[in-house]
Amino acid sequence: MNIAFFSDSYLPYTSGVVRSIETFSAEFRALGHKVYIFAPDYPNCPKMDGVFRFKSLPNLIYKDFNLAIPISPSLENTLHQLQIDIIHVHSPFLLGRLGAKAAKKCKIPLAYTYHTLYDQYVHYVPFAQNFSRWLVRKVSKDFCNICDLVITPTTIVEELLREYGVTTDIQTIPTGIDLKGYEKGDPGWLRSTYSIPTEDRILLFVGRLGTEKNLDFLIEAFKIINEQLPTTSLVLVGSGPQENHYKELCQSLGIEEKVVFTGTLDKKRVINAYLGADLFVFASVTETQGLVLGEAQAAGLPIVAVEAFGTKEMVTSGFDGYLTPLSQEVFTKKVLEVLQDKQLYREFSANAKRSVQKISSSNSAKRLISCYEQLLSEKEQVKVV
């Protein structure tokens, strides 16, 4: 099968969407399929086999996220030459919309993964946020309804799209976790690289340093945790538009020496960070899945997270971690409980590794291929009729 992914973000930019594309692409290729990626260009971006780049403009709000110019007179001819069977888009904007138009013109089945709760990002719009929230929900609904198939990473997102008015077939397939990468990681890398004291328990967050990740809550909670358990450090892996704000917040709280900002790390080093940590902490209330939660489980990390959207389907509270209300008192209490109860910690760690087996990248890829095959079968049936 020849598969075309259209995305408004791709390497060298890093995000949950990019990791999802990388993961599915690798698994599809391992199964003998071909994957072609249509994505924005970036400054000094190296050429990559099977990746078609579009000229792009810098984003004024977030400089690392380039905006592709969705124009390509030769696109239909390229898709024909590549003998594309399925077009799968990962955004309802720019290149996602271009991919949808190409699918219609070339009569190729169209799939779309709803990765992002866009209405939770309207804080980046400096005006008319209520209108912006209504608009992005409408755009999401309308775009889903022109697709042949919509993929959601969790059932709660499927339910949300139905509330929006989406009538297209929806299948819930989480982005799988590549478990093989954790077998060769270096658990000592994190502590040695950032000179974290041997006696400290390491609390880890991985993700974009943006308002939607609710890191003010997390950093303020860590201040309380560190006061009660001084042998703790917080490591924040990632970068984003609020990075300077969070560094200033740590300074104002007097915990800057206990908080490590690593910036963006490559895949190998991110795995090393998971393997070198003791507990994964997560306060975001905007996740459709929370891919990082599965990655943390693959490393055997217990999780304490705020209960919201997709997070609820990734963590089983009381089994592999705790889900808490948006309360610093409860959140900090649960973090301290896991860190201080050795038997509970061991149980959560073992259960985390069991939990992630359900969403291995291999199983998720096979399920998605089955969905593609169903779309192609339906297309052939229409031809016969």
C-alpha angles and dihedrals in degrees: 000000000000113000129189120202117198115194138166089217135040142143134351082034111075129212141126090274092053092048089050092053091047093049097048092042092054093047093046091052091048087056091054100260127128121236127196122188126208110196146143122285120240133199112281090000112168120230115261127196113254094011120118114197128209123207109258145190128227116260110241092208099044112019097200094056107078121201113229120223100233097216125116121149090188097049098102091048091049092051090049093050091049089049091228114200100182134024113205117186126196101196137039090221138069107339092017090058091044089053090050092052091048091050091054094047094045093040092236120151112258126217126181131193114213098215102158138051092222094184088065090063100059090107085084088064108085095209144026094021095167090054090045090053091051091046097052090048090052092047089050093050095045093047093049090052093058091054127088092221136013121203120205123187094219137023092240089063090050089054091049092053090050088054088053089056102259111160100174120110109277125199123187111223118156120217102261128233120239099228095184092073092065095059095071101037127122113241091189096055098086097050095044096043095053098031094240111177114260093234095053123104108223121227111198135203123180121189149072115323095230136125093258090065091065094226094157086068092047096047093046090049090051090054088061093043092051092050090056096037109026093181092078134102130191120218120195114195116196142040136246148142095293097050095110091047091055092047089052090048091054090051092049090051092047095238100107091116091056097048122076122200107197099178119214115342130192120248095266093052092045088056089049088053092053092047092049097050130086103208136015116223124193131175103169116129096188105068123128088195113341098229090191089064091062090046090053091050090052087061091049095251119155111227134220110190141160109257109247142128113317094002089074091064095047100052126048104207112231092015109064099000141322134288113205138186117255090278124123090205093057094038094053091044092056093046091053091046093055094045095047101041105073095187092049090047092053092049094049091047093052092045092050090061090049093049095054093055088077092064104040112157091241094057094045092049093051091051092051092048088054089055090051091050090052091052091051091047091052090049091054091048090054090051091053092050 
